[in-house]
Amino acid sequence: MHSFGYRANAVLAFSVTILALICGIASFSDNFNSPSPDAQVRVLNINWFRKKPDGNDEVSLTLNISANLESLFTWNTKQVFVFLAAEYKTPKNALNQVSLWDGIIPSKEKAKIRIHTTNKYRFIDQGSNLRGKDFNLTLHWHVMPKTGKMLRDNLVMSGFRLPEAYR
């Protein structure tokens, strides 16, 4: 008849097939979730705006970030990576992105963010392109599922402007 090895192989193959089917169903079910996150970012203060000795512009901002990202979480969500980027145009580049702040949200219970902070990462432009520059603050998020493809999206907040002169 069948030996122990054949029977163990059949049970293992059947188990892996069922596990793959469950993972596929979990991944497919995320397609029916239509998240509607909400976020507001305010620039409370420009702490400094200067030209560095190497000729590059540098800005330090005080930010107030508030967001409700609870709708991004489903039963298949492991965590959400979120970051705030300043985006602007220069004569050389159609889009410049500088990451100002980031964080990992591990659960739905911690998905309401209220942060008063300075930019975590340096806001530097390679050159003297930031004086009087209009820029957008964009909140990006990457939803990391337990199984399936990673989803990403963003929310753009416009209407920010840097001063004409260094401080």
FENSULJO-V12756 format. One record per helix or strand. SS is the DSSP state (H for helix, E for strand). FROM is the first residue (numbers start at 1). LEN is the number of residues. If there is no record, write none. Layout:
# FENSULJO-V12756
ss: {SS SS}
from: {FROM FROM}
len: {LEN LEN}
This chain:
# FENSULJO-V12756
ss: {H E E H E E H E E E E}
from: {4 38 57 70 77 96 108 112 123 134 151}
len: {29 14 12 3 12 10 3 7 3 12 11}
